[in-house]
Amino acid sequence: MRRLTRITKAPLNLARLCRAVASPSHGATASFVGVVRAVHAGRRVKAVSYDCFFPLAEKELARIAAEAGRRWPAVVAVEHRIGRLAVGQASVAIAAGSAHRAEAFEACRFVLEEIKHRLPVWKKEHYVAGDGRWLPGCSLKRLRP
Amino acid sequence: MKRTIELYGRLRDAGQGSVLRAELPARATARQALDALRPALGQDLTGCVLAAADRVLAPSDRVPATGRLAVLPPVCGG
């Protein structure tokens, strides 16, 4: 069985994700790639470090993809990269394949939003000025049983 | 019981690095464990949770006697 979700230190490969969700019954593949941008909140960024609690992150990413597959008739493949990434490098890549475009777009958007709220990943921006800061985020209290 | 607690995100800048060795009360709940860790971390733990390897613990959950244990601040993946 193909592995459709992954936390990795390696560069992301959107083409591989699109191939993983391909099917003769799919008329649509929607994709998203999140990249490190050069400016945030008025500050010049040179890199972002992604930190991760690996075992829980791997499980949560698989849960998110599975939830998308239950909500829409879609197959989702997603990878999140960790480590220090320079401006322009991809931190997250998502591909959603479905019979029609609407559910492919919606599944892709759902996975990204859930990643931002549920995945135990943290990012620290490194600024051109020399300092850095961890970005605020969403508490995982909502994940508790 | 003496435990190794993994730290992530902004908690790594609390002066302890990526792990903290700490004494937790016997049969502590997650809430009690976070209360016990707060002085050593010297940070506001609002929004933080305690997690085992594969799940976030509820405040009333007993801390597992073995296995990985981590304090997780609010997340911001993507």
Backbone of each chain as ProteinMPNN parsed JSONL, in Angstrom:
{"seq_chain_A": "MRRLTRITKAPLNLARLCRAVASPSHGATASFVGVVRAVHAGRRVKAVSYDCFFPLAEKELARIAAEAGRRWPAVVAVEHRIGRLAVGQASVAIAAGSAHRAEAFEACRFVLEEIKHRLPVWKKEHYVAGDGRWLPGCSLKRLRP", "coords_chain_A": {"N_chain_A": [[0.839, -1.201, 0.0], [0.521, 2.243, -0.797], [2.276, 4.834, 0.887], [0.813, 7.651, 2.203], [1.134, 9.871, 3.78], [3.572, 11.923, 5.448], [6.183, 12.984, 7.598], [9.088, 14.776, 7.141], [12.649, 15.314, 6.713], [13.629, 15.766, 4.289], [13.708, 17.399, 1.019], [10.533, 18.387, -0.374], [8.28, 16.676, -2.604], [6.148, 17.405, -4.851], [5.193, 16.34, -7.244], [5.432, 13.598, -6.858], [3.508, 13.239, -4.874], [1.185, 13.927, -6.267], [1.141, 11.877, -8.145], [0.659, 9.803, -6.407], [-1.974, 10.087, -5.651], [-3.336, 9.711, -7.93], [-5.785, 8.373, -10.161], [-7.68, 6.392, -12.448], [-10.338, 7.043, -12.172], [-10.363, 9.593, -11.289], [-11.006, 12.933, -12.025], [-9.856, 15.217, -11.272], [-7.117, 16.862, -9.744], [-6.139, 18.56, -7.001], [-3.778, 20.806, -5.657], [-1.471, 21.979, -3.146], [1.164, 24.033, -2.105], [3.083, 25.109, 0.503], [5.336, 27.7, 1.174], [8.389, 29.11, 2.47], [8.352, 32.495, 3.19], [9.721, 35.762, 2.37], [9.178, 37.981, 3.896], [7.57, 38.772, 6.92], [5.052, 40.071, 8.864], [6.141, 42.6, 8.506], [8.843, 42.204, 8.88], [12.055, 41.243, 7.699], [12.698, 38.056, 6.588], [15.016, 35.394, 6.773], [15.116, 32.659, 7.04], [13.261, 29.767, 8.179], [12.875, 27.725, 10.974], [11.62, 24.519, 11.475], [10.158, 22.683, 13.991], [9.303, 19.585, 15.585], [7.171, 17.23, 17.2], [7.722, 14.162, 16.771], [6.48, 11.395, 16.813], [3.76, 11.787, 17.488], [3.071, 13.711, 15.611], [3.299, 12.36, 13.165], [1.231, 10.491, 13.429], [-0.962, 12.203, 13.719], [-0.999, 13.581, 11.312], [-1.629, 11.532, 9.555], [-4.169, 10.953, 10.523], [-5.535, 13.314, 9.869], [-5.465, 13.284, 7.057], [-6.95, 10.967, 6.626], [-9.401, 11.749, 7.687], [-10.137, 13.721, 5.858], [-10.577, 12.091, 3.684], [-12.838, 10.782, 4.524], [-14.707, 12.819, 4.662], [-14.947, 13.837, 2.095], [-15.24, 12.472, -1.212], [-12.41, 11.746, -1.831], [-8.89, 11.298, -2.334], [-6.071, 11.824, -0.39], [-2.75, 13.003, -0.277], [0.006, 13.949, 1.682], [2.777, 15.887, 2.785], [4.955, 17.065, 5.314], [7.623, 19.183, 5.873], [10.483, 19.302, 8.021], [13.022, 21.008, 10.009], [15.608, 23.42, 9.182], [14.629, 25.834, 6.923], [15.207, 27.688, 3.99], [14.265, 30.889, 2.558], [11.734, 30.533, 0.147], [11.833, 27.79, 0.039], [9.919, 24.76, 0.261], [7.573, 23.991, 2.791], [5.313, 22.52, 3.308], [3.364, 20.197, 1.475], [0.581, 19.287, -0.434], [-1.626, 17.027, -1.994], [-4.685, 16.384, -3.541], [-6.835, 14.082, -4.855], [-9.702, 13.546, -6.857], [-12.986, 12.738, -8.181], [-14.192, 15.024, -9.12], [-13.642, 18.635, -9.334], [-14.501, 20.233, -7.161], [-14.614, 18.787, -4.689], [-11.984, 18.021, -4.548], [-10.586, 20.468, -4.271], [-11.721, 21.288, -1.823], [-11.003, 19.275, -0.015], [-8.245, 19.534, -0.051], [-7.894, 22.129, 0.998], [-9.021, 21.728, 3.533], [-7.205, 19.924, 4.717], [-4.889, 21.506, 4.923], [-5.76, 23.55, 6.694], [-6.347, 22.052, 8.991], [-3.84, 21.033, 9.588], [-2.561, 23.372, 10.434], [-3.868, 23.822, 12.81], [-3.718, 21.476, 14.326], [-1.416, 19.87, 14.056], [1.494, 18.781, 15.731], [3.735, 20.8, 15.341], [6.173, 23.354, 15.201], [7.266, 26.672, 14.474], [10.125, 28.668, 13.983], [11.032, 31.851, 13.203], [13.797, 33.22, 11.514], [15.47, 36.184, 11.387], [16.702, 38.657, 9.069], [17.905, 40.682, 10.394], [19.147, 39.411, 12.45], [18.098, 38.368, 14.825], [15.532, 36.146, 16.189], [12.315, 34.471, 16.403], [9.896, 32.367, 17.986], [6.835, 31.494, 16.521], [3.48, 32.405, 17.431], [0.681, 30.194, 18.176], [-1.833, 27.586, 17.917], [-3.499, 26.107, 20.626], [-3.192, 22.698, 21.629], [-5.172, 21.745, 23.207], [-7.723, 21.273, 22.331], [-7.51, 18.842, 21.114], [-7.634, 16.952, 23.022], [-9.001, 13.981, 24.493]], "CA_chain_A": [[0.0, 0.0, 0.0], [1.289, 3.473, -0.85], [2.223, 5.68, 2.072], [0.31, 8.919, 1.699], [1.473, 10.998, 4.662], [4.953, 11.79, 5.909], [6.975, 14.091, 8.138], [10.4, 14.466, 6.577], [13.681, 16.35, 6.636], [14.04, 15.85, 2.884], [12.893, 18.289, 0.186], [9.227, 17.822, -0.719], [8.134, 16.317, -4.008], [4.723, 17.485, -5.155], [4.87, 15.44, -8.355], [5.237, 12.256, -6.291], [2.22, 13.231, -4.177], [0.126, 13.911, -7.285], [1.077, 10.516, -8.696], [0.132, 8.893, -5.374], [-3.438, 10.194, -5.551], [-3.893, 9.571, -9.277], [-6.642, 7.217, -10.402], [-8.473, 6.567, -13.674], [-11.66, 7.598, -11.851], [-10.21, 10.974, -10.849], [-10.929, 13.96, -13.062], [-9.268, 16.433, -10.704], [-6.099, 16.835, -8.688], [-5.843, 19.889, -6.454], [-2.544, 20.74, -4.877], [-1.052, 23.181, -2.422], [2.53, 24.026, -1.581], [3.403, 26.242, 1.364], [6.77, 27.989, 1.105], [8.903, 30.145, 3.379], [8.356, 33.787, 2.501], [10.845, 36.629, 2.759], [8.742, 39.035, 4.819], [6.428, 38.44, 7.765], [4.724, 41.136, 9.817], [7.028, 43.734, 8.302], [10.246, 41.874, 9.161], [12.696, 40.462, 6.634], [12.977, 36.696, 7.061], [15.998, 34.684, 5.943], [14.874, 31.219, 7.147], [12.337, 29.333, 9.226], [13.153, 26.383, 11.504], [10.425, 23.763, 11.855], [10.387, 21.71, 15.057], [8.197, 18.631, 15.494], [7.106, 16.059, 18.086], [7.594, 13.27, 15.623], [5.517, 10.283, 16.794], [2.384, 12.3, 17.474], [2.864, 14.419, 14.349], [3.052, 11.371, 12.108], [-0.117, 9.936, 13.607], [-1.983, 13.235, 13.502], [-1.065, 13.864, 9.878], [-2.385, 10.424, 8.946], [-5.58, 11.124, 10.913], [-6.09, 14.43, 9.095], [-5.685, 12.818, 5.677], [-8.051, 10.007, 6.656], [-10.637, 12.516, 7.89], [-10.484, 14.334, 4.571], [-11.115, 11.028, 2.832], [-14.195, 10.438, 4.966], [-15.601, 13.958, 4.421], [-15.14, 14.005, 0.657], [-14.764, 11.313, -1.989], [-11.101, 12.199, -2.311], [-7.685, 10.677, -1.772], [-5.15, 12.917, -0.053], [-1.354, 12.718, 0.089], [0.534, 15.186, 2.263], [4.077, 15.818, 3.454], [5.403, 18.283, 6.014], [9.07, 19.152, 6.065], [10.994, 19.907, 9.246], [14.399, 21.467, 9.888], [15.753, 24.842, 8.824], [14.334, 26.047, 5.514], [15.482, 29.038, 3.491], [13.179, 31.534, 1.822], [11.426, 29.878, -1.12], [11.747, 26.325, 0.167], [8.577, 24.289, 0.61], [7.419, 23.378, 4.113], [4.192, 21.572, 3.281], [2.828, 19.922, 0.137], [-0.658, 18.511, -0.343], [-2.305, 16.71, -3.245], [-5.982, 15.741, -3.329], [-7.404, 13.593, -6.101], [-11.119, 13.216, -6.739], [-13.664, 12.672, -9.477], [-14.531, 16.381, -9.558], [-12.754, 19.633, -8.752], [-14.962, 20.848, -5.909], [-14.174, 18.025, -3.499], [-10.509, 18.037, -4.496], [-10.203, 21.743, -3.665], [-12.152, 21.359, -0.421], [-10.181, 18.354, 0.774], [-6.901, 20.127, 0.028], [-7.989, 23.247, 1.939], [-9.273, 21.15, 4.863], [-5.965, 19.347, 5.249], [-3.994, 22.591, 5.326], [-6.274, 24.228, 7.896], [-6.193, 21.145, 10.136], [-2.398, 21.016, 9.914], [-2.226, 24.58, 11.191], [-4.494, 23.792, 14.136], [-3.605, 20.204, 15.049], [-0.159, 19.139, 13.923], [2.501, 19.264, 16.69], [4.872, 21.399, 14.624], [6.395, 24.743, 15.616], [8.228, 27.309, 13.576], [10.875, 29.82, 14.478], [11.541, 32.681, 12.124], [15.118, 33.811, 11.666], [15.397, 37.445, 10.663], [17.927, 39.197, 8.482], [18.509, 41.537, 11.425], [19.984, 38.592, 13.324], [17.375, 37.697, 15.906], [14.513, 35.216, 15.725], [11.265, 34.244, 17.398], [8.907, 31.314, 17.755], [5.551, 32.104, 16.201], [2.362, 31.93, 18.26], [-0.099, 29.18, 17.474], [-3.1, 27.079, 18.441], [-3.323, 25.104, 21.673], [-3.664, 21.345, 21.326], [-6.17, 21.313, 24.189], [-8.919, 20.782, 21.635], [-7.295, 17.458, 20.682], [-7.735, 16.013, 24.128], [-10.216, 13.167, 24.447]], "C_chain_A": [[0.88, 1.259, 0.0], [1.156, 4.241, 0.458], [1.889, 7.098, 1.629], [0.623, 10.112, 2.583], [2.87, 10.797, 5.222], [5.447, 13.103, 6.508], [8.415, 13.801, 7.737], [11.362, 15.644, 6.681], [14.097, 16.605, 5.186], [13.185, 16.869, 2.129], [11.602, 17.605, -0.262], [9.12, 17.619, -2.231], [6.653, 16.272, -4.358], [4.325, 16.515, -6.263], [4.621, 14.016, -7.839], [3.884, 12.16, -5.583], [1.062, 13.174, -5.182], [-0.004, 12.526, -7.916], [0.419, 9.566, -7.697], [-1.383, 8.946, -5.29], [-4.111, 10.022, -6.914], [-4.72, 8.292, -9.387], [-7.393, 7.446, -11.705], [-9.851, 7.166, -13.403], [-11.596, 9.062, -11.417], [-10.124, 11.925, -12.045], [-10.254, 15.221, -12.561], [-8.174, 16.081, -9.704], [-5.857, 18.278, -8.273], [-4.595, 19.775, -5.605], [-2.262, 22.072, -4.205], [0.383, 22.981, -1.972], [2.73, 25.292, -0.744], [4.906, 26.455, 1.372], [7.136, 29.092, 2.094], [8.972, 31.465, 2.617], [9.346, 34.759, 3.154], [10.472, 37.709, 3.753], [7.556, 38.534, 5.617], [6.261, 39.55, 8.796], [5.734, 42.281, 9.739], [8.505, 43.45, 8.545], [10.806, 41.002, 8.05], [13.168, 39.133, 7.211], [14.041, 36.07, 6.16], [15.792, 33.169, 5.993], [13.829, 30.964, 8.22], [12.751, 27.927, 9.652], [11.859, 25.74, 11.96], [10.822, 22.67, 12.832], [9.145, 20.82, 15.131], [8.296, 17.567, 16.577], [6.723, 14.887, 17.197], [6.502, 12.188, 15.744], [4.075, 10.765, 16.722], [2.09, 13.004, 16.155], [2.575, 13.447, 13.203], [1.64, 10.806, 12.212], [-1.187, 10.969, 13.285], [-2.112, 13.569, 12.023], [-1.842, 12.764, 9.148], [-3.869, 10.536, 9.286], [-6.237, 12.22, 10.082], [-6.404, 13.981, 7.666], [-6.852, 11.843, 5.623], [-9.386, 10.714, 6.846], [-11.088, 13.175, 6.597], [-11.113, 13.308, 3.643], [-12.504, 10.572, 3.238], [-15.19, 11.564, 4.652], [-15.932, 14.139, 2.945], [-14.684, 12.743, -0.062], [-13.43, 11.658, -2.651], [-10.008, 11.362, -1.66], [-6.654, 11.786, -1.581], [-3.766, 12.348, 0.243], [-0.739, 14.025, 0.58], [1.865, 14.917, 2.943], [4.354, 17.152, 4.135], [6.891, 18.152, 6.252], [9.446, 19.813, 7.394], [12.482, 20.227, 9.058], [14.426, 22.938, 9.489], [15.599, 25.016, 7.315], [14.595, 27.502, 5.135], [14.253, 29.592, 2.78], [12.997, 30.845, 0.47], [11.339, 28.372, -1.038], [10.373, 25.925, 0.694], [8.574, 23.611, 1.973], [6.299, 22.365, 4.149], [3.716, 21.42, 1.843], [1.657, 18.967, 0.273], [-1.162, 18.242, -1.758], [-3.59, 15.983, -2.907], [-6.551, 15.361, -4.686], [-8.847, 13.187, -5.893], [-11.737, 13.183, -8.126], [-13.89, 14.07, -10.03], [-13.742, 17.422, -8.771], [-13.192, 20.119, -7.374], [-14.444, 20.098, -4.695], [-12.647, 17.958, -3.411], [-10.008, 19.327, -3.859], [-10.529, 21.755, -2.174], [-11.311, 20.447, 0.459], [-8.777, 18.927, 0.986], [-6.898, 21.261, 1.056], [-8.171, 22.739, 3.376], [-7.975, 20.643, 5.486], [-5.019, 20.449, 5.703], [-4.461, 23.264, 6.61], [-6.105, 23.342, 9.129], [-4.726, 21.03, 10.545], [-2.052, 22.212, 10.795], [-2.766, 24.534, 12.614], [-4.142, 22.56, 14.958], [-2.237, 19.545, 15.025], [0.874, 19.664, 14.925], [3.809, 19.65, 16.002], [4.949, 22.863, 15.053], [7.407, 25.362, 14.665], [8.836, 28.551, 14.215], [11.41, 30.584, 13.281], [12.91, 33.23, 12.485], [15.157, 35.053, 10.775], [16.762, 37.883, 10.139], [18.666, 40.043, 9.513], [19.306, 40.741, 12.453], [19.264, 37.882, 14.444], [16.345, 36.731, 15.324], [13.441, 35.07, 16.781], [10.37, 33.085, 16.967], [7.557, 31.969, 17.504], [4.457, 31.562, 17.114], [1.512, 30.936, 17.471], [-1.375, 28.802, 18.186], [-2.82, 26.004, 19.491], [-3.872, 23.753, 21.227], [-4.697, 20.868, 22.334], [-7.419, 20.767, 23.51], [-8.755, 19.341, 21.153], [-7.556, 16.456, 21.786], [-9.049, 15.248, 24.06], [-11.303, 13.724, 25.366]], "O_chain_A": [[1.873, 1.32, 0.724], [0.083, 4.296, 1.059], [2.582, 7.679, 0.794], [0.399, 11.253, 2.179], [3.308, 9.669, 5.445], [5.166, 14.185, 5.993], [8.911, 12.698, 7.968], [10.953, 16.804, 6.73], [14.831, 17.552, 4.901], [12.067, 17.171, 2.546], [11.579, 16.397, -0.5], [9.779, 18.297, -3.019], [5.99, 15.249, -4.188], [3.24, 15.935, -6.222], [3.725, 13.319, -8.315], [3.197, 11.142, -5.673], [0.082, 12.46, -4.969], [-1.11, 12.058, -8.189], [-0.291, 8.639, -8.087], [-2.017, 7.964, -4.903], [-5.327, 10.173, -7.029], [-4.395, 7.268, -8.784], [-7.713, 8.588, -12.035], [-10.467, 7.735, -14.305], [-12.627, 9.7, -11.203], [-9.299, 11.755, -12.943], [-10.089, 16.184, -13.309], [-8.294, 15.132, -8.929], [-5.431, 19.109, -9.075], [-4.38, 18.775, -4.92], [-2.737, 23.128, -4.624], [0.766, 21.902, -1.52], [2.563, 26.407, -1.239], [5.669, 25.507, 1.554], [6.295, 29.897, 2.495], [9.568, 31.547, 1.544], [9.744, 34.6, 4.308], [11.347, 38.295, 4.389], [6.635, 37.937, 5.058], [7.202, 39.915, 9.501], [6.13, 42.853, 10.755], [9.334, 44.353, 8.431], [10.116, 40.13, 7.524], [13.926, 39.087, 8.18], [13.981, 36.197, 4.937], [16.241, 32.46, 5.093], [13.547, 31.822, 9.057], [12.952, 27.047, 8.815], [11.096, 26.325, 12.728], [11.693, 21.846, 12.554], [8.051, 21.258, 14.776], [9.383, 17.055, 16.847], [5.547, 14.659, 16.913], [5.667, 12.08, 14.846], [3.265, 10.21, 15.979], [0.979, 12.905, 15.635], [1.701, 13.698, 12.374], [0.942, 10.661, 11.209], [-2.196, 10.653, 12.655], [-3.216, 13.813, 11.535], [-2.617, 13.044, 8.234], [-4.726, 10.253, 8.449], [-7.376, 12.066, 9.64], [-7.478, 14.268, 7.137], [-7.654, 11.881, 4.69], [-10.387, 10.329, 6.242], [-12.277, 13.188, 6.279], [-12.056, 13.608, 2.911], [-13.26, 10.044, 2.422], [-16.368, 11.305, 4.407], [-17.039, 14.539, 2.585], [-13.822, 12.022, 0.442], [-13.345, 11.836, -3.866], [-10.187, 10.798, -0.581], [-6.398, 12.58, -2.487], [-3.634, 11.335, 0.929], [-0.936, 15.078, -0.025], [2.066, 13.884, 3.581], [4.034, 18.218, 3.609], [7.364, 17.139, 6.768], [8.799, 20.766, 7.829], [13.114, 19.788, 8.097], [13.394, 23.608, 9.465], [16.34, 24.423, 6.531], [14.246, 28.423, 5.873], [13.326, 28.855, 2.446], [13.962, 30.603, -0.255], [10.822, 27.734, -1.954], [9.75, 26.652, 1.468], [9.431, 22.782, 2.281], [6.339, 21.434, 4.953], [3.669, 22.39, 1.087], [1.726, 17.972, 0.995], [-1.127, 19.125, -2.615], [-3.593, 15.069, -2.082], [-6.728, 16.212, -5.558], [-9.189, 12.565, -4.888], [-11.102, 13.55, -9.115], [-13.797, 14.295, -11.237], [-13.236, 17.141, -7.685], [-12.353, 20.386, -6.514], [-13.898, 20.705, -3.773], [-12.09, 17.849, -2.319], [-9.117, 19.3, -3.01], [-9.712, 22.182, -1.358], [-10.948, 20.826, 1.572], [-8.204, 18.813, 2.07], [-5.996, 21.339, 1.891], [-7.556, 23.254, 4.31], [-7.694, 20.912, 6.654], [-4.408, 20.335, 6.766], [-3.66, 23.52, 7.509], [-5.753, 23.837, 10.199], [-4.419, 20.941, 11.734], [-1.333, 22.075, 11.785], [-2.19, 25.136, 13.52], [-4.259, 22.595, 16.183], [-1.933, 18.734, 15.899], [1.113, 20.87, 14.974], [4.819, 18.948, 16.069], [3.927, 23.524, 15.242], [8.281, 24.683, 14.126], [8.17, 29.349, 14.874], [12.144, 30.042, 12.454], [13.149, 33.649, 13.618], [14.908, 34.979, 9.571], [17.81, 37.534, 10.682], [19.895, 40.113, 9.508], [20.056, 41.319, 13.239], [19.768, 36.889, 14.968], [16.293, 36.525, 14.111], [13.625, 35.492, 17.923], [10.124, 32.855, 15.783], [7.182, 32.905, 18.21], [4.5, 30.402, 17.524], [1.616, 30.851, 16.247], [-1.932, 29.584, 18.957], [-2.008, 25.106, 19.271], [-4.887, 23.679, 20.535], [-5.067, 19.694, 22.319], [-8.095, 19.896, 24.057], [-9.742, 18.685, 20.82], [-7.686, 15.259, 21.533], [-10.074, 15.779, 23.632], [-12.394, 13.158, 25.447]]}, "seq_chain_B": "MKRTIELYGRLRDAGQGSVLRAELPARATARQALDALRPALGQDLTGCVLAAADRVLAPSDRVPATGRLAVLPPVCGG", "coords_chain_B": {"N_chain_B": [[8.714, 10.408, 40.967], [11.473, 10.306, 38.793], [11.653, 11.855, 35.696], [12.291, 12.125, 32.165], [11.606, 14.876, 30.29], [10.504, 15.935, 27.209], [11.005, 18.927, 25.359], [9.501, 21.421, 23.321], [9.318, 23.791, 20.554], [8.856, 27.141, 21.607], [9.457, 26.514, 24.209], [11.925, 25.418, 24.229], [13.618, 27.462, 24.423], [13.747, 28.106, 27.014], [15.873, 27.801, 28.612], [16.548, 25.253, 29.316], [17.134, 23.698, 27.187], [16.486, 20.98, 24.96], [15.494, 18.936, 26.491], [14.265, 18.107, 29.759], [15.091, 17.095, 32.954], [13.124, 15.962, 35.484], [11.466, 15.782, 38.652], [8.49, 14.151, 39.137], [5.318, 14.082, 40.805], [4.266, 11.034, 42.382], [2.084, 8.93, 40.586], [0.988, 11.096, 39.244], [-1.373, 13.388, 37.781], [-1.861, 14.763, 34.48], [-2.301, 17.503, 34.722], [-1.227, 18.005, 37.284], [1.407, 17.32, 36.784], [2.201, 19.267, 34.896], [1.974, 21.505, 36.54], [4.021, 20.924, 38.307], [6.216, 21.16, 36.671], [6.337, 23.789, 35.917], [7.835, 25.735, 37.523], [10.53, 25.035, 36.926], [10.661, 25.478, 34.216], [10.09, 28.124, 34.041], [8.306, 29.638, 32.58], [5.232, 30.935, 31.247], [2.76, 28.571, 31.021], [0.372, 28.587, 29.728], [-1.953, 27.315, 27.465], [-0.334, 25.193, 26.861], [0.186, 21.638, 26.608], [0.441, 18.325, 27.98], [1.971, 15.508, 26.574], [1.93, 12.072, 25.635], [3.693, 9.602, 23.688], [1.952, 9.156, 21.509], [-0.387, 10.559, 21.941], [-2.322, 13.338, 23.14], [-2.522, 14.27, 26.498], [-5.329, 14.461, 28.65], [-6.186, 16.839, 31.238], [-6.887, 15.403, 33.546], [-5.891, 12.893, 33.118], [-3.774, 10.173, 34.081], [-0.262, 10.364, 34.258], [1.595, 8.412, 32.094], [3.593, 5.686, 33.27], [5.86, 4.919, 31.971], [7.714, 5.475, 28.901], [7.744, 7.992, 26.257], [7.523, 11.471, 27.045], [6.203, 14.679, 26.716], [6.166, 18.27, 26.719], [4.004, 20.334, 25.08], [3.817, 23.307, 23.407], [1.447, 25.802, 22.077], [0.629, 25.123, 18.642], [1.916, 25.618, 15.258], [1.939, 24.697, 12.483], [2.578, 24.17, 8.926]], "CA_chain_B": [[9.478, 9.669, 39.973], [12.297, 11.156, 37.944], [11.324, 11.616, 34.287], [12.846, 13.0, 31.136], [10.504, 15.547, 29.603], [10.927, 16.597, 25.977], [10.487, 20.285, 25.202], [9.392, 21.804, 21.911], [8.976, 25.172, 20.243], [9.406, 28.208, 22.465], [9.916, 25.972, 25.498], [13.352, 25.086, 24.095], [14.392, 28.663, 24.732], [13.529, 28.412, 28.437], [17.127, 27.614, 29.329], [16.779, 23.833, 29.592], [17.425, 22.981, 25.954], [15.385, 20.193, 24.397], [14.952, 17.992, 27.487], [14.305, 18.524, 31.159], [14.959, 15.988, 33.918], [12.321, 16.543, 36.561], [10.771, 14.888, 39.572], [7.044, 14.314, 39.093], [4.644, 13.379, 41.898], [3.839, 9.664, 42.066], [0.717, 8.835, 40.035], [0.533, 12.459, 38.936], [-2.17, 13.652, 36.594], [-1.181, 15.68, 33.557], [-2.365, 18.849, 35.3], [-0.252, 18.068, 38.375], [2.751, 17.279, 36.206], [2.499, 20.596, 34.345], [2.205, 22.41, 37.679], [5.339, 20.617, 38.873], [7.26, 21.558, 35.721], [6.285, 25.225, 35.661], [8.97, 26.5, 38.088], [11.784, 24.748, 36.229], [10.614, 26.066, 32.877], [10.097, 29.574, 34.191], [7.507, 30.238, 31.515], [3.791, 30.764, 31.3], [2.417, 27.362, 30.261], [-0.979, 28.709, 29.173], [-2.067, 26.743, 26.119], [0.536, 24.021, 26.711], [-0.374, 20.348, 27.009], [1.385, 17.234, 28.172], [1.658, 14.462, 25.593], [2.688, 10.837, 25.521], [4.215, 9.477, 22.326], [0.954, 9.152, 20.446], [-1.648, 11.213, 22.293], [-2.325, 14.462, 24.073], [-3.169, 13.854, 27.732], [-6.287, 15.361, 29.29], [-5.658, 17.245, 32.549], [-7.15, 14.393, 34.577], [-5.216, 11.63, 32.78], [-2.543, 9.844, 34.793], [0.939, 10.351, 33.427], [2.09, 7.031, 31.941], [4.798, 5.437, 34.077], [6.993, 4.733, 31.06], [7.522, 6.009, 27.554], [8.085, 9.395, 26.018], [6.656, 12.48, 27.644], [6.608, 15.964, 26.141], [5.315, 19.44, 26.898], [3.805, 20.898, 23.747], [3.179, 24.635, 23.37], [0.549, 25.949, 20.915], [1.287, 24.691, 17.405], [1.736, 26.483, 14.079], [2.508, 24.03, 11.314], [2.184, 24.652, 7.608]], "C_chain_B": [[10.221, 10.654, 39.077], [11.993, 10.818, 36.481], [12.09, 12.576, 33.387], [11.687, 13.569, 30.331], [11.061, 16.236, 28.365], [10.248, 17.961, 25.866], [10.503, 20.669, 23.725], [9.065, 23.291, 21.77], [9.625, 26.146, 21.206], [9.913, 27.683, 23.787], [11.396, 25.591, 25.436], [14.244, 26.287, 24.404], [14.285, 29.029, 26.21], [14.786, 28.173, 29.266], [17.47, 26.172, 29.622], [17.213, 23.066, 28.352], [16.229, 22.156, 25.52], [14.829, 19.15, 25.355], [15.141, 18.546, 28.895], [14.175, 17.264, 32.012], [14.247, 16.544, 35.139], [11.681, 15.446, 37.398], [9.273, 15.18, 39.472], [6.418, 13.567, 40.269], [4.223, 11.976, 41.459], [2.381, 9.678, 41.601], [0.124, 10.209, 39.709], [-0.42, 12.457, 37.751], [-1.379, 14.597, 35.695], [-1.183, 17.1, 34.115], [-1.318, 19.011, 36.405], [1.179, 18.083, 37.834], [3.134, 18.636, 35.618], [2.751, 21.605, 35.457], [3.598, 22.199, 38.26], [6.469, 21.097, 37.963], [7.377, 23.073, 35.57], [7.477, 25.985, 36.26], [10.28, 26.273, 37.327], [11.817, 25.411, 34.851], [10.605, 27.588, 32.938], [9.317, 30.299, 33.126], [6.031, 30.059, 31.817], [3.427, 29.555, 30.434], [0.976, 27.395, 29.755], [-0.993, 28.178, 27.74], [-1.188, 25.533, 25.887], [-0.185, 22.754, 27.176], [0.771, 19.371, 27.236], [0.995, 16.11, 27.212], [2.535, 13.24, 25.822], [3.069, 10.694, 24.05], [3.15, 9.651, 21.256], [-0.356, 9.834, 20.806], [-1.396, 12.376, 23.24], [-3.088, 14.016, 25.317], [-4.174, 14.911, 28.188], [-5.757, 15.717, 30.674], [-5.829, 16.176, 33.627], [-6.493, 13.041, 34.281], [-3.993, 11.416, 33.663], [-1.376, 9.868, 33.81], [1.42, 8.907, 33.312], [3.426, 6.841, 32.665], [6.047, 5.285, 33.222], [6.688, 5.393, 29.718], [7.835, 7.489, 27.466], [7.042, 10.318, 26.617], [7.143, 13.835, 27.139], [5.644, 17.06, 26.558], [5.232, 20.144, 25.552], [3.141, 22.273, 23.848], [2.209, 24.711, 22.19], [1.305, 25.752, 19.595], [1.051, 25.668, 16.26], [2.42, 25.852, 12.871], [2.065, 24.698, 10.02], [3.216, 25.564, 6.993]], "O_chain_B": [[9.683, 11.681, 38.662], [12.063, 9.658, 36.073], [12.478, 13.673, 33.789], [10.887, 12.825, 29.763], [11.991, 17.036, 28.465], [9.082, 18.126, 26.226], [11.406, 20.287, 22.981], [8.61, 23.948, 22.706], [10.791, 25.998, 21.574], [10.727, 28.342, 24.435], [12.047, 25.456, 26.472], [15.449, 26.153, 24.615], [14.681, 30.122, 26.616], [14.765, 28.327, 30.487], [18.558, 25.881, 30.12], [17.618, 21.908, 28.451], [15.085, 22.578, 25.69], [13.8, 18.537, 25.068], [16.046, 19.335, 29.168], [13.26, 16.464, 31.815], [14.723, 17.496, 35.758], [11.398, 14.348, 36.92], [8.838, 16.309, 39.694], [6.932, 12.53, 40.686], [3.867, 11.763, 40.301], [1.549, 10.376, 42.181], [-1.072, 10.446, 39.877], [-0.299, 11.64, 36.838], [-0.361, 15.156, 36.102], [-0.19, 17.819, 33.999], [-0.613, 20.018, 36.46], [2.048, 18.775, 38.366], [4.255, 19.105, 35.813], [3.631, 22.458, 35.341], [4.272, 23.151, 38.654], [7.56, 21.405, 38.441], [8.414, 23.575, 35.138], [8.077, 26.807, 35.567], [11.046, 27.212, 37.11], [12.869, 25.847, 34.384], [11.052, 28.259, 32.008], [9.622, 31.446, 32.798], [5.634, 29.15, 32.546], [3.752, 29.521, 29.247], [0.418, 26.358, 29.394], [-0.155, 28.546, 26.917], [-1.273, 24.902, 24.834], [-1.061, 22.81, 28.039], [1.891, 19.557, 26.762], [-0.187, 15.804, 27.06], [3.715, 13.351, 26.155], [2.788, 11.588, 23.252], [3.419, 10.232, 20.205], [-1.337, 9.713, 20.073], [-0.435, 12.406, 24.008], [-4.176, 13.449, 25.209], [-3.901, 16.109, 28.118], [-4.954, 14.969, 31.232], [-4.994, 16.065, 34.525], [-6.54, 12.139, 35.117], [-3.262, 12.361, 33.96], [-1.507, 9.435, 32.665], [1.631, 8.246, 34.329], [4.277, 7.731, 32.666], [7.162, 5.497, 33.698], [5.561, 5.807, 29.446], [8.147, 8.143, 28.461], [5.856, 9.997, 26.687], [8.343, 14.109, 27.133], [4.45, 16.815, 26.732], [6.249, 20.504, 24.959], [2.013, 22.379, 24.33], [2.152, 23.784, 21.383], [2.458, 26.158, 19.454], [0.101, 26.45, 16.288], [3.363, 26.413, 12.313], [1.29, 25.654, 10.022], [3.024, 26.051, 5.879]]}, "name": "protein", "num_of_chains": 2, "seq": "MRRLTRITKAPLNLARLCRAVASPSHGATASFVGVVRAVHAGRRVKAVSYDCFFPLAEKELARIAAEAGRRWPAVVAVEHRIGRLAVGQASVAIAAGSAHRAEAFEACRFVLEEIKHRLPVWKKEHYVAGDGRWLPGCSLKRLRPMKRTIELYGRLRDAGQGSVLRAELPARATARQALDALRPALGQDLTGCVLAAADRVLAPSDRVPATGRLAVLPPVCGG"}
